[in-house]
Amino acid sequence: MSATDPDTWWTAQQCADYIDVKLRTWHAYVNRPTATNPAPKPIKKIGSTPVWDSDEVIAWNGLRTGGPIN
């Protein structure tokens, strides 16, 4: 799977659900990334909805402080 495969794209809510945080917490991670562990950036927008590559989110969750949850 890759960033070019729409089946691997997640919305902010799907990202938040995967790492078991509230949606606003996910947005905080994305909007205020830490220098040592920046959250993945959206890969594109579909209309006005940003989407993330699920593989990047999964990898980031495995490396983040306090993670992984899943």
N, CA, C and O atoms as a GROMACS GRO file, in nm:
protein
  280
    1MET      N    1   0.084  -0.118   0.000
    1MET     CA    2   0.000   0.000   0.000
    1MET      C    3   0.088   0.124   0.000
    1MET      O    4   0.203   0.122   0.046
    2SER      N    5   0.032   0.231  -0.052
    2SER     CA    6   0.112   0.353  -0.060
    2SER      C    7   0.025   0.476  -0.051
    2SER      O    8  -0.098   0.469  -0.049
    3ALA      N    9   0.092   0.590  -0.045
    3ALA     CA   10   0.022   0.718  -0.036
    3ALA      C   11  -0.062   0.746  -0.159
    3ALA      O   12  -0.152   0.830  -0.155
    4THR      N   13  -0.036   0.678  -0.269
    4THR     CA   14  -0.114   0.699  -0.390
    4THR      C   15  -0.238   0.611  -0.396
    4THR      O   16  -0.318   0.624  -0.489
    5ASP      N   17  -0.255   0.524  -0.300
    5ASP     CA   18  -0.370   0.433  -0.296
    5ASP      C   19  -0.477   0.489  -0.203
    5ASP      O   20  -0.459   0.489  -0.081
    6PRO      N   21  -0.589   0.537  -0.258
    6PRO     CA   22  -0.694   0.596  -0.173
    6PRO      C   23  -0.746   0.503  -0.063
    6PRO      O   24  -0.802   0.550   0.036
    7ASP      N   25  -0.729   0.373  -0.080
    7ASP     CA   26  -0.774   0.280   0.024
    7ASP      C   27  -0.690   0.292   0.151
    7ASP      O   28  -0.730   0.241   0.256
    8THR      N   29  -0.574   0.357   0.143
    8THR     CA   30  -0.488   0.372   0.261
    8THR      C   31  -0.496   0.511   0.321
    8THR      O   32  -0.421   0.542   0.414
    9TRP      N   33  -0.584   0.595   0.271
    9TRP     CA   34  -0.597   0.730   0.322
    9TRP      C   35  -0.694   0.733   0.438
    9TRP      O   36  -0.801   0.674   0.432
   10TRP      N   37  -0.655   0.803   0.544
   10TRP     CA   38  -0.740   0.817   0.662
   10TRP      C   39  -0.776   0.963   0.684
   10TRP      O   40  -0.694   1.052   0.660
   11THR      N   41  -0.897   0.986   0.731
   11THR     CA   42  -0.938   1.120   0.774
   11THR      C   43  -0.879   1.146   0.912
   11THR      O   44  -0.824   1.055   0.976
   12ALA      N   45  -0.891   1.269   0.958
   12ALA     CA   46  -0.844   1.303   1.092
   12ALA      C   47  -0.913   1.217   1.197
   12ALA      O   48  -0.849   1.173   1.293
   13GLN      N   49  -1.041   1.192   1.180
   13GLN     CA   50  -1.114   1.110   1.277
   13GLN      C   51  -1.061   0.968   1.278
   13GLN      O   52  -1.048   0.909   1.386
   14GLN      N   53  -1.031   0.912   1.163
   14GLN     CA   54  -0.977   0.776   1.158
   14GLN      C   55  -0.839   0.770   1.224
   14GLN      O   56  -0.807   0.673   1.292
   15CYS      N   57  -0.758   0.874   1.203
   15CYS     CA   58  -0.627   0.880   1.268
   15CYS      C   59  -0.644   0.885   1.420
   15CYS      O   60  -0.578   0.812   1.493
   16ALA      N   61  -0.732   0.972   1.465
   16ALA     CA   62  -0.756   0.985   1.609
   16ALA      C   63  -0.808   0.854   1.667
   16ALA      O   64  -0.764   0.812   1.774
   17ASP      N   65  -0.899   0.791   1.598
   17ASP     CA   66  -0.953   0.663   1.646
   17ASP      C   67  -0.843   0.558   1.655
   17ASP      O   68  -0.838   0.481   1.752
   18TYR      N   69  -0.755   0.554   1.556
   18TYR     CA   70  -0.648   0.454   1.556
   18TYR      C   71  -0.554   0.471   1.675
   18TYR      O   72  -0.516   0.373   1.739
   19ILE      N   73  -0.517   0.596   1.705
   19ILE     CA   74  -0.423   0.615   1.816
   19ILE      C   75  -0.496   0.636   1.949
   19ILE      O   76  -0.434   0.661   2.052
   20ASP      N   77  -0.629   0.624   1.946
   20ASP     CA   78  -0.712   0.627   2.066
   20ASP      C   79  -0.703   0.760   2.141
   20ASP      O   80  -0.681   0.764   2.262
   21VAL      N   81  -0.721   0.869   2.064
   21VAL     CA   82  -0.727   1.003   2.122
   21VAL      C   83  -0.850   1.074   2.066
   21VAL      O   84  -0.910   1.029   1.968
   22LYS      N   85  -0.886   1.185   2.130
   22LYS     CA   86  -0.996   1.265   2.078
   22LYS      C   87  -0.951   1.336   1.951
   22LYS      O   88  -0.832   1.358   1.929
   23LEU      N   89  -1.048   1.371   1.868
   23LEU     CA   90  -1.018   1.438   1.742
   23LEU      C   91  -0.939   1.566   1.765
   23LEU      O   92  -0.845   1.594   1.690
   24ARG      N   93  -0.974   1.644   1.865
   24ARG     CA   94  -0.901   1.769   1.888
   24ARG      C   95  -0.757   1.743   1.931
   24ARG      O   96  -0.669   1.825   1.905
   25THR      N   97  -0.731   1.630   1.996
   25THR     CA   98  -0.594   1.594   2.032
   25THR      C   99  -0.514   1.562   1.905
   25THR      O  100  -0.399   1.603   1.893
   26TRP      N  101  -0.575   1.489   1.813
   26TRP     CA  102  -0.508   1.461   1.686
   26TRP      C  103  -0.473   1.592   1.616
   26TRP      O  104  -0.361   1.609   1.567
   27HIS      N  105  -0.569   1.684   1.610
   27HIS     CA  106  -0.543   1.812   1.545
   27HIS      C  107  -0.430   1.888   1.616
   27HIS      O  108  -0.350   1.955   1.550
   28ALA      N  109  -0.423   1.878   1.746
   28ALA     CA  110  -0.314   1.944   1.820
   28ALA      C  111  -0.180   1.881   1.783
   28ALA      O  112  -0.082   1.953   1.763
   29TYR      N  113  -0.174   1.750   1.772
   29TYR     CA  114  -0.050   1.684   1.731
   29TYR      C  115  -0.006   1.734   1.594
   29TYR      O  116   0.112   1.760   1.572
   30VAL      N  117  -0.100   1.746   1.502
   30VAL     CA  118  -0.068   1.786   1.366
   30VAL      C  119  -0.033   1.934   1.358
   30VAL      O  120   0.062   1.972   1.288
   31ASN      N  121  -0.108   2.018   1.430
   31ASN     CA  122  -0.087   2.163   1.421
   31ASN      C  123   0.029   2.213   1.507
   31ASN      O  124   0.082   2.321   1.482
   32ARG      N  125   0.068   2.135   1.608
   32ARG     CA  126   0.180   2.174   1.695
   32ARG      C  127   0.273   2.054   1.715
   32ARG      O  128   0.286   2.002   1.825
   33PRO      N  129   0.338   2.013   1.606
   33PRO     CA  130   0.427   1.896   1.618
   33PRO      C  131   0.548   1.926   1.705
   33PRO      O  132   0.594   2.040   1.712
   34THR      N  133   0.598   1.824   1.770
   34THR     CA  134   0.720   1.842   1.848
   34THR      C  135   0.840   1.827   1.756
   34THR      O  136   0.831   1.765   1.650
   35ALA      N  137   0.951   1.884   1.796
   35ALA     CA  138   1.073   1.877   1.715
   35ALA      C  139   1.125   1.734   1.705
   35ALA      O  140   1.180   1.696   1.602
   36THR      N  141   1.109   1.657   1.811
   36THR     CA  142   1.165   1.523   1.812
   36THR      C  143   1.070   1.417   1.758
   36THR      O  144   1.114   1.307   1.724
   37ASN      N  145   0.943   1.447   1.751
   37ASN     CA  146   0.848   1.347   1.706
   37ASN      C  147   0.730   1.413   1.634
   37ASN      O  148   0.618   1.409   1.684
   38PRO      N  149   0.755   1.474   1.518
   38PRO     CA  150   0.647   1.543   1.449
   38PRO      C  151   0.540   1.448   1.396
   38PRO      O  152   0.571   1.340   1.344
   39ALA      N  153   0.417   1.488   1.410
   39ALA     CA  154   0.307   1.409   1.356
   39ALA      C  155   0.311   1.413   1.203
   39ALA      O  156   0.362   1.509   1.145
   40PRO      N  157   0.259   1.310   1.139
   40PRO     CA  158   0.256   1.312   0.993
   40PRO      C  159   0.173   1.429   0.942
   40PRO      O  160   0.077   1.472   1.006
   41LYS      N  161   0.210   1.478   0.826
   41LYS     CA  162   0.134   1.584   0.762
   41LYS      C  163   0.033   1.520   0.668
   41LYS      O  164   0.056   1.410   0.617
   42PRO      N  165  -0.077   1.587   0.644
   42PRO     CA  166  -0.173   1.533   0.546
   42PRO      C  167  -0.105   1.519   0.410
   42PRO      O  168  -0.020   1.599   0.373
   43ILE      N  169  -0.144   1.417   0.337
   43ILE     CA  170  -0.085   1.396   0.205
   43ILE      C  171  -0.160   1.471   0.096
   43ILE      O  172  -0.104   1.499  -0.010
   44LYS      N  173  -0.287   1.503   0.122
   44LYS     CA  174  -0.366   1.578   0.026
   44LYS      C  175  -0.497   1.616   0.089
   44LYS      O  176  -0.526   1.579   0.203
   45LYS      N  177  -0.578   1.690   0.015
   45LYS     CA  178  -0.713   1.723   0.057
   45LYS      C  179  -0.810   1.670  -0.046
   45LYS      O  180  -0.786   1.676  -0.167
   46ILE      N  181  -0.919   1.617   0.003
   46ILE     CA  182  -1.028   1.576  -0.083
   46ILE      C  183  -1.140   1.675  -0.052
   46ILE      O  184  -1.204   1.667   0.053
   47GLY      N  185  -1.162   1.765  -0.142
   47GLY     CA  186  -1.249   1.878  -0.112
   47GLY      C  187  -1.178   1.961  -0.007
   47GLY      O  188  -1.066   2.008  -0.030
   48SER      N  189  -1.241   1.980   0.108
   48SER     CA  190  -1.175   2.053   0.217
   48SER      C  191  -1.127   1.960   0.328
   48SER      O  192  -1.082   2.006   0.433
   49THR      N  193  -1.136   1.830   0.305
   49THR     CA  194  -1.099   1.731   0.405
   49THR      C  195  -0.956   1.681   0.385
   49THR      O  196  -0.927   1.619   0.283
   50PRO      N  197  -0.867   1.708   0.482
   50PRO     CA  198  -0.732   1.654   0.469
   50PRO      C  199  -0.732   1.503   0.496
   50PRO      O  200  -0.812   1.452   0.575
   51VAL      N  201  -0.642   1.434   0.429
   51VAL     CA  202  -0.627   1.289   0.452
   51VAL      C  203  -0.480   1.257   0.475
   51VAL      O  204  -0.390   1.325   0.424
   52TRP      N  205  -0.457   1.153   0.552
   52TRP     CA  206  -0.323   1.107   0.588
   52TRP      C  207  -0.302   0.967   0.534
   52TRP      O  208  -0.397   0.890   0.518
   53ASP      N  209  -0.177   0.935   0.505
   53ASP     CA  210  -0.141   0.799   0.465
   53ASP      C  211  -0.141   0.713   0.591
   53ASP      O  212  -0.068   0.740   0.686
   54SER      N  213  -0.223   0.610   0.592
   54SER     CA  214  -0.237   0.526   0.711
   54SER      C  215  -0.104   0.463   0.752
   54SER      O  216  -0.078   0.448   0.872
   55ASP      N  217  -0.020   0.425   0.656
   55ASP     CA  218   0.110   0.365   0.690
   55ASP      C  219   0.197   0.463   0.769
   55ASP      O  220   0.267   0.423   0.862
   56GLU      N  221   0.192   0.593   0.731
   56GLU     CA  222   0.269   0.694   0.804
   56GLU      C  223   0.216   0.712   0.946
   56GLU      O  224   0.294   0.726   1.040
   57VAL      N  225   0.085   0.711   0.961
   57VAL     CA  226   0.025   0.728   1.094
   57VAL      C  227   0.060   0.609   1.182
   57VAL      O  228   0.095   0.626   1.299
   58ILE      N  229   0.053   0.489   1.127
   58ILE     CA  230   0.086   0.368   1.203
   58ILE      C  231   0.232   0.371   1.246
   58ILE      O  232   0.264   0.341   1.361
   59ALA      N  233   0.322   0.408   1.154
   59ALA     CA  234   0.464   0.414   1.188
   59ALA      C  235   0.490   0.521   1.293
   59ALA      O  236   0.564   0.497   1.388
   60TRP      N  237   0.429   0.639   1.277
   60TRP     CA  238   0.446   0.747   1.373
   60TRP      C  239   0.396   0.705   1.511
   60TRP      O  240   0.461   0.734   1.612
   61ASN      N  241   0.283   0.639   1.515
   61ASN     CA  242   0.228   0.595   1.644
   61ASN      C  243   0.323   0.499   1.714
   61ASN      O  244   0.333   0.500   1.837
   62GLY      N  245   0.392   0.417   1.638
   62GLY     CA  246   0.487   0.324   1.698
   62GLY      C  247   0.609   0.392   1.758
   62GLY      O  248   0.676   0.335   1.844
   63LEU      N  249   0.638   0.513   1.713
   63LEU     CA  250   0.757   0.584   1.758
   63LEU      C  251   0.730   0.694   1.861
   63LEU      O  252   0.821   0.740   1.930
   64ARG      N  253   0.604   0.736   1.870
   64ARG     CA  254   0.576   0.853   1.954
   64ARG      C  255   0.590   0.823   2.102
   64ARG      O  256   0.570   0.710   2.146
   65THR      N  257   0.624   0.926   2.178
   65THR     CA  258   0.634   0.914   2.323
   65THR      C  259   0.496   0.882   2.377
   65THR      O  260   0.398   0.948   2.343
   66GLY      N  261   0.489   0.781   2.460
   66GLY     CA  262   0.359   0.741   2.513
   66GLY      C  263   0.288   0.642   2.423
   66GLY      O  264   0.184   0.588   2.463
   67GLY      N  265   0.340   0.614   2.305
   67GLY     CA  266   0.278   0.520   2.212
   67GLY      C  267   0.362   0.394   2.210
   67GLY      O  268   0.463   0.388   2.280
   68PRO      N  269   0.328   0.297   2.136
   68PRO     CA  270   0.206   0.292   2.060
   68PRO      C  271   0.088   0.248   2.145
   68PRO      O  272   0.104   0.178   2.246
   69ILE      N  273  -0.028   0.290   2.103
   69ILE     CA  274  -0.150   0.245   2.170
   69ILE      C  275  -0.194   0.114   2.109
   69ILE      O  276  -0.231   0.021   2.180
   70ASN      N  277  -0.191   0.107   1.974
   70ASN     CA  278  -0.240  -0.013   1.904
   70ASN      C  279  -0.125  -0.102   1.863
   70ASN      O  280  -0.147  -0.207   1.803
   0.00000   0.00000   0.00000
